[in-house]
Amino acid sequence: MMSVKRLGLIVAGLVAVLSLLQACSQPIVSQAPASGVQRLYILNCGEGVAGDISRWSPGVNVGKSMPFAGSCYLIKHAQGWMLWDTGLADSVAAMPKGLRPSDPRAITWYLPKTLAAQIDELGLKPSNIKYVAVSHSHPDHIGNVDMFQNSMLMVQKAEYESPGGSSLRSRPSATVTTIEGDRDVFGDGSVIIISTPGHTVGHQSLLVKLPRTGAVLLSGDAVHFKENWDNRRVPSINFNAEQTAASMQRLANIMASDKAQLWINHDKAQRDGQKLSPAFYE
């Protein structure tokens, strides 16, 4: 007769084999690393009317007026908050006739709600923002940069050192990081500053990889509205036409490789279809 001890060993061996077979039958699922980005808020940082959009598309739509938008983007990351562009100065909100340009073809800007109020609505203070990055140094993108004295400002070195960057150079140097080329902001590939010169000497755009929405590419002023993007038109007011065309092609390449949506900062028709803060994208 088989001993009880021997029988027990056989049963234990069979259980081990069955467990191994069951484990092998399970599909192997590779887990992609989780994005450190948790949320992205679109803030209303300006609304305006362009007097003549041929200023941005030479020879096309001459004399045609067009509504513009100005957006800022607040990103919640596991390592801290980041603000992309600071929009028009909050003082514009107190101008009932708007901020009027000297060139009638340009944009008359209005500010329905201050940036400070929108940040406060989310339960935040400017001191909670770890990084502030600006696409470039034009007033409708850096109007509130001084509100974030404790934040690290991230800007292309060429932009910072250009004549247009003079207002940025008033900050203490310890609160400025100058970049040459691209920069992985948090080191995990989820928020990447992309060098896209042309509109200005040191213009940059931003790639944000959201866990549910997917990748979004924030254009800055590498392109101003969809029709110009579709036709690859270069504004006559840009710093360098060849760099502008190359930067637009680079954005197109990133859109293809990362399956990214292009969010065009000044395209009001696009923004009217988006969720504004306090709603958010994940």
ZABA-163772 format. One record per residue (C-alpha): y negated, z, x negated. Coordinates in Angstrom, 2 decimals. Layout:
{{Y Z X}}
...
This chain:
{{0.00 0.00 0.00}}
{{-3.57 -0.69 -1.09}}
{{-5.42 2.45 -1.99}}
{{-8.51 3.47 -0.02}}
{{-10.54 3.29 -3.19}}
{{-9.47 -0.30 -3.91}}
{{-10.14 -1.32 -0.31}}
{{-13.61 0.15 -0.52}}
{{-14.36 -1.88 -3.67}}
{{-13.24 -5.11 -1.98}}
{{-15.41 -4.46 1.08}}
{{-18.42 -3.67 -1.09}}
{{-17.89 -6.92 -3.02}}
{{-17.69 -8.94 0.19}}
{{-20.93 -7.39 1.45}}
{{-22.66 -8.26 -1.81}}
{{-21.47 -11.89 -1.63}}
{{-22.59 -12.24 2.00}}
{{-26.01 -10.82 1.15}}
{{-26.38 -13.30 -1.72}}
{{-25.39 -16.23 0.50}}
{{-27.86 -15.18 3.17}}
{{-30.67 -14.94 0.61}}
{{-29.88 -18.40 -0.74}}
{{-29.98 -19.89 2.74}}
{{-33.59 -18.79 3.29}}
{{-36.24 -21.42 2.56}}
{{-38.37 -20.78 -0.51}}
{{-42.01 -20.64 0.53}}
{{-44.62 -20.83 -2.19}}
{{-47.60 -18.67 -1.39}}
{{-50.93 -20.20 -2.34}}
{{-53.35 -17.67 -3.82}}
{{-55.61 -16.25 -1.11}}
{{-59.23 -17.34 -1.26}}
{{-61.63 -14.57 -2.15}}
{{-64.10 -16.04 0.36}}
{{-63.92 -14.28 3.70}}
{{-66.83 -15.64 5.73}}
{{-69.71 -18.11 5.59}}
{{-72.84 -17.71 7.73}}
{{-75.36 -20.50 8.37}}
{{-78.89 -19.10 8.56}}
{{-81.79 -20.96 10.16}}
{{-84.23 -21.26 7.27}}
{{-86.53 -23.83 8.82}}
{{-87.02 -26.57 11.37}}
{{-89.40 -29.43 10.91}}
{{-90.53 -32.93 11.78}}
{{-90.84 -35.67 9.17}}
{{-93.75 -38.01 9.77}}
{{-92.11 -41.07 8.21}}
{{-88.48 -41.00 7.10}}
{{-88.88 -44.12 4.97}}
{{-90.18 -41.60 2.44}}
{{-86.49 -40.77 1.95}}
{{-85.05 -44.24 2.66}}
{{-87.37 -46.82 1.08}}
{{-87.90 -49.92 3.20}}
{{-85.85 -48.56 6.11}}
{{-87.13 -46.89 9.31}}
{{-90.73 -47.31 8.22}}
{{-93.06 -45.19 10.36}}
{{-90.18 -43.50 12.21}}
{{-90.41 -39.76 12.76}}
{{-87.31 -37.55 12.55}}
{{-86.46 -33.86 13.05}}
{{-85.30 -32.00 9.95}}
{{-83.51 -28.69 9.50}}
{{-83.44 -26.24 6.63}}
{{-80.38 -24.05 6.21}}
{{-79.45 -21.15 3.97}}
{{-75.84 -20.06 3.59}}
{{-74.62 -16.49 3.21}}
{{-71.14 -16.11 1.76}}
{{-69.04 -12.97 2.00}}
{{-66.61 -12.79 -0.91}}
{{-64.23 -10.00 -1.85}}
{{-66.35 -9.44 -4.97}}
{{-69.70 -9.35 -3.16}}
{{-72.26 -11.32 -1.14}}
{{-73.83 -14.59 -2.28}}
{{-76.83 -16.41 -0.76}}
{{-77.22 -20.15 -1.27}}
{{-80.91 -21.16 -1.04}}
{{-83.61 -18.88 0.36}}
{{-85.42 -21.39 2.61}}
{{-89.08 -21.44 3.56}}
{{-91.16 -18.36 2.83}}
{{-90.92 -15.88 5.70}}
{{-94.71 -16.05 6.02}}
{{-94.30 -19.48 7.67}}
{{-92.93 -17.72 10.78}}
{{-96.46 -16.45 11.47}}
{{-97.97 -19.97 11.44}}
{{-98.08 -21.23 15.07}}
{{-98.99 -24.75 13.93}}
{{-96.42 -24.71 11.18}}
{{-96.73 -25.40 7.48}}
{{-98.45 -28.77 7.36}}
{{-98.08 -31.09 4.35}}
{{-100.92 -32.90 2.62}}
{{-98.91 -36.14 2.97}}
{{-98.58 -37.02 6.69}}
{{-95.29 -38.79 5.97}}
{{-93.72 -35.53 4.79}}
{{-92.38 -32.62 6.86}}
{{-94.30 -30.17 9.00}}
{{-92.18 -27.02 8.82}}
{{-91.69 -24.19 11.33}}
{{-89.70 -20.99 10.93}}
{{-88.25 -19.64 14.22}}
{{-86.90 -16.44 12.63}}
{{-87.44 -14.88 9.23}}
{{-84.67 -14.75 6.66}}
{{-85.21 -10.98 6.38}}
{{-84.57 -10.57 10.12}}
{{-81.40 -12.65 10.01}}
{{-80.00 -10.64 7.11}}
{{-80.90 -7.40 8.87}}
{{-79.12 -8.63 12.01}}
{{-75.90 -8.67 9.97}}
{{-76.41 -5.08 8.88}}
{{-77.40 -6.09 5.35}}
{{-80.35 -5.56 3.06}}
{{-81.57 -7.89 0.30}}
{{-80.25 -5.34 -2.20}}
{{-76.71 -5.97 -0.87}}
{{-76.76 -9.57 -2.12}}
{{-75.03 -9.84 -5.50}}
{{-75.85 -13.48 -6.28}}
{{-78.60 -15.83 -5.15}}
{{-78.17 -19.47 -6.17}}
{{-80.69 -22.20 -5.38}}
{{-80.00 -25.89 -5.15}}
{{-83.38 -26.65 -6.73}}
{{-86.91 -25.35 -7.04}}
{{-88.71 -27.03 -4.12}}
{{-90.60 -24.57 -1.85}}
{{-88.37 -25.03 1.20}}
{{-85.38 -23.85 -0.88}}
{{-86.86 -20.98 -2.92}}
{{-89.46 -19.59 -0.50}}
{{-87.92 -16.12 -0.36}}
{{-86.41 -15.84 -3.82}}
{{-88.62 -12.87 -4.69}}
{{-87.07 -10.93 -1.80}}
{{-83.91 -10.55 -3.90}}
{{-85.17 -8.83 -7.03}}
{{-81.87 -7.01 -7.61}}
{{-79.71 -10.11 -7.20}}
{{-78.57 -12.35 -10.04}}
{{-80.30 -15.71 -9.67}}
{{-78.11 -18.67 -10.65}}
{{-79.92 -21.91 -11.44}}
{{-79.42 -24.89 -13.71}}
{{-81.12 -24.41 -17.06}}
{{-82.87 -27.79 -16.79}}
{{-84.33 -26.80 -13.41}}
{{-85.36 -23.36 -14.63}}
{{-87.19 -24.82 -17.62}}
{{-88.82 -27.68 -15.68}}
{{-92.44 -27.52 -14.43}}
{{-91.09 -26.97 -10.90}}
{{-89.17 -23.92 -12.06}}
{{-92.31 -21.98 -12.99}}
{{-92.03 -19.72 -9.94}}
{{-88.47 -18.83 -10.94}}
{{-89.50 -17.93 -14.48}}
{{-91.60 -15.05 -13.16}}
{{-88.40 -13.06 -12.59}}
{{-87.14 -10.67 -15.27}}
{{-84.80 -12.65 -17.53}}
{{-82.07 -10.04 -17.00}}
{{-81.80 -11.15 -13.35}}
{{-81.38 -14.86 -14.15}}
{{-78.27 -16.79 -15.18}}
{{-79.06 -20.32 -16.33}}
{{-76.22 -22.82 -16.00}}
{{-75.47 -26.06 -17.80}}
{{-73.05 -28.01 -15.63}}
{{-70.60 -26.49 -13.15}}
{{-69.89 -22.78 -12.64}}
{{-67.03 -20.95 -10.93}}
{{-69.10 -18.13 -9.47}}
{{-66.39 -15.53 -8.81}}
{{-63.75 -16.85 -11.23}}
{{-61.16 -17.62 -8.56}}
{{-62.03 -21.24 -7.71}}
{{-63.30 -20.39 -4.22}}
{{-67.05 -20.86 -4.82}}
{{-68.07 -23.47 -7.39}}
{{-71.58 -24.59 -8.29}}
{{-71.56 -28.35 -8.86}}
{{-74.18 -30.00 -11.06}}
{{-75.74 -32.88 -9.08}}
{{-79.00 -33.92 -10.79}}
{{-81.20 -36.68 -9.48}}
{{-83.30 -35.26 -6.66}}
{{-84.69 -32.95 -9.34}}
{{-83.82 -32.64 -13.02}}
{{-81.48 -29.70 -12.43}}
{{-80.34 -30.04 -8.85}}
{{-77.00 -28.45 -7.92}}
{{-74.67 -28.36 -4.90}}
{{-72.03 -25.83 -3.85}}
{{-68.32 -26.14 -3.03}}
{{-66.95 -23.30 -0.86}}
{{-63.24 -23.07 -0.07}}
{{-62.81 -21.12 3.17}}
{{-59.35 -19.78 4.09}}
{{-59.28 -21.28 7.62}}
{{-62.06 -23.88 7.79}}
{{-61.08 -25.40 4.46}}
{{-63.44 -26.73 1.82}}
{{-67.10 -27.35 2.62}}
{{-69.56 -29.01 0.27}}
{{-73.16 -27.84 0.66}}
{{-75.33 -30.78 -0.35}}
{{-78.63 -29.17 -1.19}}
{{-80.93 -32.19 -1.38}}
{{-78.45 -34.47 -3.15}}
{{-78.64 -36.23 0.22}}
{{-81.08 -35.54 3.07}}
{{-79.45 -36.93 6.22}}
{{-76.26 -38.72 7.23}}
{{-77.68 -42.23 7.48}}
{{-78.87 -42.03 3.88}}
{{-75.47 -40.69 2.84}}
{{-73.57 -43.44 4.65}}
{{-75.72 -46.10 2.99}}
{{-76.12 -44.30 -0.35}}
{{-79.89 -44.62 -0.16}}
{{-81.97 -43.01 -2.89}}
{{-85.36 -41.52 -1.94}}
{{-88.30 -42.92 -3.89}}
{{-89.54 -39.35 -4.41}}
{{-86.43 -38.37 -6.41}}
{{-86.61 -37.51 -10.10}}
{{-84.02 -40.09 -11.21}}
{{-82.45 -42.83 -9.09}}
{{-79.42 -43.45 -11.34}}
{{-78.56 -39.75 -11.50}}
{{-78.95 -39.48 -7.72}}
{{-76.47 -42.32 -7.17}}
{{-74.02 -40.81 -9.66}}
{{-74.30 -37.39 -8.00}}
{{-73.62 -38.85 -4.56}}
{{-70.53 -40.54 -5.94}}
{{-69.44 -37.25 -7.47}}
{{-69.78 -35.53 -4.10}}
{{-67.69 -38.29 -2.52}}
{{-65.00 -37.80 -5.17}}
{{-64.90 -34.05 -4.52}}
{{-64.70 -34.64 -0.78}}
{{-61.66 -36.85 -1.37}}
{{-59.91 -34.57 -3.87}}
{{-60.55 -31.30 -2.00}}
{{-60.57 -32.71 1.55}}
{{-64.03 -31.18 1.89}}
{{-66.52 -31.50 4.71}}
{{-70.06 -32.46 3.65}}
{{-72.69 -30.18 5.16}}
{{-76.05 -31.89 4.71}}
{{-78.77 -29.29 4.42}}
{{-81.60 -31.16 6.16}}
{{-79.56 -33.06 8.78}}
{{-80.64 -31.38 12.03}}
{{-78.28 -33.43 14.18}}
{{-75.36 -32.07 12.17}}
{{-76.65 -28.51 12.19}}
{{-77.16 -28.59 15.97}}
{{-73.38 -28.90 16.23}}
{{-72.67 -25.96 13.91}}
{{-72.37 -22.23 14.53}}
{{-75.40 -20.28 13.38}}
{{-75.45 -16.65 12.30}}
{{-74.40 -14.13 13.52}}
{{-71.44 -16.42 14.26}}
{{-69.56 -17.43 11.12}}
{{-66.90 -19.65 9.58}}
{{-63.73 -18.26 8.03}}
